[in-house]
Amino acid sequence: MPPPMETVDPLSGFQDRKTGLVVFGILTALMGGLCALVVPLIFFSQSMAAQSGVPQNSQVLWSVVPVYGGLAVVLIWLGIGSMMARRWARALLLILSWSGLVIGVISLGFMAFAMPQIMGATHVAGQPELPASATSTIMVIIMIVLGVIYVVLPGAWLLFYRSRHVKATCEAYDPVVRWTDRCPLPVIAVCLWLGFSSASMPLMAVFYKGAFPLFGNFVVGPLGSGIYILIALLWGYSAWAFYKLEQRGWWIVVVSLCLFTVSAFLTYSRHDPLELYTLMGYPEQQIAQMQKFNFVKGHAMAWISLGAMVPFLGYLIYLRRFFPRQGGSTEDLQHR
């Protein structure tokens, strides 16, 4: 039997966190419910925009809806798993929390840089501009709200689920070895992201009309769609190979990452990124709005793509330690 609630087991020396698992599980499921509500709101906003004469962008609509719908299912599923103190739920929520925190910090930094331009772009011509003090206050409030959503919340989930007491509680209530126990969590994180990317590539091929930056030029149509499908196959296989700790999966991801980075750098060094959005079929009104932002003009995107590769490549090099040399044993690597 599991140890009593909120007590210390003299044999194992951990505090039972079942109550916390239930509370965080309920909150996780509620966040999934909020994501589910976003889906009809997106359709409603598109309908209202169409009535007001604003052209709709079906590419954005059908690329965002699956993300929020899928996230809703995942969060509700993980919330139930946490309430049941399942080992796999704790592992996946820990990965999700780390991913959310990293993405949140990057997004918050980007928003701090882009917020003045965004505020300027939202100004309606012919209307009086807001005082500088009011604009600053609005930006501070927005940054605080985003900081809570992007940093504080995933940070709280991370601190809870990384606790050794939470880990021990899940192992006590769920003594069965799960699939998340058979591979190091940092590697499983890459498996999940590769799987997600692999599943999204065919959708991108369809909704983005196969537009793809390829070593100095933009390709579109069947050739571009074929590249998306090839990436989907490569990364789908790599996700499976990563979980099996096979070196070929690691090499495929490293080589493809380097090739795609070089390809993007060469292309965006010669072409304006807005050309890609035109090929994707974005409405002219949206492209005109994008032209107000400096970070999508000139060669900025080329350097952004090059800089974004560095942390990803560094993380892959860090993961190399989990992949045994050919003929070696993986038993000593199956831990976190």
N, C-alpha and C positions, 0 to 999 in steps of 0.2 A: 504493500500500500504506500502511496505517496506520503511524505511527511505532512504534519498538520500545517494549516495556513499560517503564514507569517512567523514561523518558528525556525529554529536551527536544528537540523538533524545531526546528532552527535556522531553518527557514523560517516556521513558524507560531508558535513560541515558547510552546507549551503542553506540559504534562506528561501523558503518557498515563495515564489512570485506568481502563483496562479491567479490571484486577484488582479495583479497588474497586467497579466496576459489577457484576461477577460476585458479589462478597461481599455487597453490599447487595441484589442481586437474589435471592440464595439466602435471605437473612434475610426479605425481603419475602414470598417464596413460603411460607416457613415460618409467618409470621404469618397468611397466608391459610389455611394448613392448620389452624392453631389456631382460626380463626374457623369453619371447616367443622366442627370437633369440637364447637363450642358448640351447634350445631343439635340433634344427638341428645341432648346434655346437657339442653337445655331441655325436650324431650319427656320425658326420664327424670324430671326434677325435677317436672314437672306430674303425671306418673303417680304418683310417690311422694306428692305432696301430696294427690292424690285419694284414695289409700289411707288416708291419715291423717285424712281427713274435711275437709280444707281445700278450699273451693270453687275451681274452676278459672276462670280468666279467659281465654276463647278470644280476645277482642279483643287482649290483650297478646301472647298466644302467636303469633297469625298476623300480627301487625305486627312482631314482633321477628325471627322466623325468616327472612323474606325479606331483612331487613337484613343479618344475619350470613351468610346464604347468598350474597347478592349480593356482599358485601364479600370473602368468601372467593374467589369467582371473579375479582373485580377484582384482588386482591392477587397471586394466583398468576399471572394474565395479565401484570401489570406487572412482577412478579419475573422472569418469562421474558424480557420485553422489555428489562429492565435488563441481564440476563446477555448479551443479544445486542447491547447498546449501541445500542438504537433511540432515535431522537430523540423520538418520541412518548412513549416510556416515561419518559424523563428529565423531559419537560415535565409529564406527568400526575402523576408521583411528587412533583415539586416542588409542584404545586397541592395534592395530597393532604397533603403534609407541612405546608404553610402552614395548610390547613384544620384538620388535626389539632392543630396547635399552638395556634391561636386557640381552638378548641373546648375543648382541654385546659386552657388557662389559665382560661377562664370556668368550666369544670366544677370545677376545683380550688378556685377562689375560692368557688363555691357550696357545695362540700363542706365547706370550712373553716367556713362560716357554719352549715350545717345539721347538721354532725356531732354536736354535743351533743344536738340534738333526736332524731337518728336513734338514738344510743346509748340515750337515755331510752326511746324507743319500743320498743326490742328487749328491754327488761327484762320478764321474766315475772313476773306478779303472784304473790305468795306466796313468791317466791324472794329470798334476801338480795341486796342491792345490792352491786356491786363497790366496793372502796375507791376514793376519788377518784384516788389515785396510779395505780392499775391502769387505771382508765378513761382517764386522760390518756395513759398509755403506749400503750394500744391505739389511741387516736386518732392519736397521733404516728406509730406504725408504719403505720397505714392511709394517712395523708397522705403519708408517704414513698413507699410503694408506688404510690399514685396519681400522685404527682409524677413518678416514673420512667416510668410508663405514659403519662401524659397530656402531659408536658412534655419530659422528657429524650429519649425515643425519637423523637418527631416532630421535636424540635430537632436531633438528630443527623442524621436523614434530610434535613432542610432544609439544614443546613450542607454536607452532601456534594453534594446535587444542584444547589445554587445556585452551586457553584464554576464559574468560567469554564473551568477545565481539564476538568471533567466535561462541560460543554456542548461544548467543542471536540472532546473525544474522541468523543462521540456523532456529531458532525457529520463527523468523519473516517471513522469506521467505517460510518456510515449517511448517505452524501452525498445521498440522495434527499430532496427537499422534502416534508415530511409535512403533514397537515392542521393539526397543532398549530403549524406555522410560519406559517400564513396569518392568524393572529389573535393579538393581544397576550395573553399568559398571564393577566393579571388579568381580562380579559374572558372568556376560556375558562373560568376558575374559576366565574364567574357562570352561564355557559351550562350547565355540568355540574350545578351546584346547582339551577338552574331545571328542568333535565331530570329530575333525581332527584325533586324536589318534584312535578313534573307526573305522574310515574309513580306516586307514592305516594298522590296525592289520591283516585283511585278506590278504593283499598284502604281508606283512611280512611272514605270514604263508606259502605262496606259494613260494616266491623268496628266503626265508631263510630256506626252507625245514623243517620247523617246529622246528628248533633248538631253545631251550629255557633253561635258567638256572633255575633249580628247586631244591631248598633246598639241595644243596651240590653236585648235579650232573647235567649233560646236558642231556636233553631228545630231541629226534628228531623224525620226522615222524608224524604219526597220533596223538599221544599223545601231542606232542608239538603244532601241528596245532590246536588241540582241545582247548588248553590253550589260544592260540591267539584268537580264535573265542569267547571263554568265556569272555576274556577281552574286546573284541569289543562289546559284548552284554551288559556287566556290565557298561562300560563307555558310551555307547550310551544311555542307560537308565539314567545314572547319569547326563548326559548333559541335558536331558529333566527335570529331577527332580530338578537340580540346578536352571534352569530357573524358575521353579515353586516355588522355595524357600522351597522345601520339605527336611526335615532333613534326610530322609533315603538316599537321593542322597549324601549328605555331608558325612554321615557315611560310605557309600560304598567306596567312594574315599579315605577316611582316612585309613580305614582298609586295602583296597587293596594296597595302597601305602606302608604301613608298612609291609605287607606280602611280597610284591615283593622286598622290600629293604632287608629284612632279608634273603630271598631266594637268592638274588644276592650276598650278603655278604658271606653267607655260601659256595656258589658255587665257587666264585672267591678266597676264602680263601684256597680252596683245589685244584683248577684247574687253569691252565694258560688260560687267555682269548683267546689266539690264538687257543686253541682247539675248541672253539666255531666257529671261522672263518673257520676252517677246515671242521667242520660238515655242515656249510652253503654252502660249495662248492667253497670257494674262491680259485683261482689258487695258486699253490705253490710259484710262483714268487712273488705274492703280499704278501703272508704270510712271505716270506723271507725278504721283505722290512719292514714289520711291526716289525720283530724281532729286528730291529735296534733301536726301540724306547723303552726307559725304562718305559714309562707310560702305556704300555700295557703288561708289564711283571710282574711276581710274584704276590704279593698280593696288588699291587697298585690299581687295579680296584675294589677290595673289599672295600677299604677305600674311593675311589672316589664315589662309589654307596652309601655308608653310609653317606658321607658328603653332597652329592647332595640332599638327602632326607630332610635335616634339613630346608633349605629355603622353600621348597615346603610345608612341614608340617606347618611351621610357617605362611605361607600365608593362608593355609586352616583354621588355628586357627583364624587368623584375619577375615576371611570371616564368621566365625561362628556368628558374631554379626548381619548379615543380615538375618539369618534364625530364624523366630519367634518360640517360644515354641509352642507345640501342643495346639491348641485352641486359640492362640494369633492372632492378626491382623497384616497384612503385609502392611497396608496403610502407616504407618510411615517409612517403609523401602524402599519404591519405590522412592528413590531420590538418587542423586549423589553429 
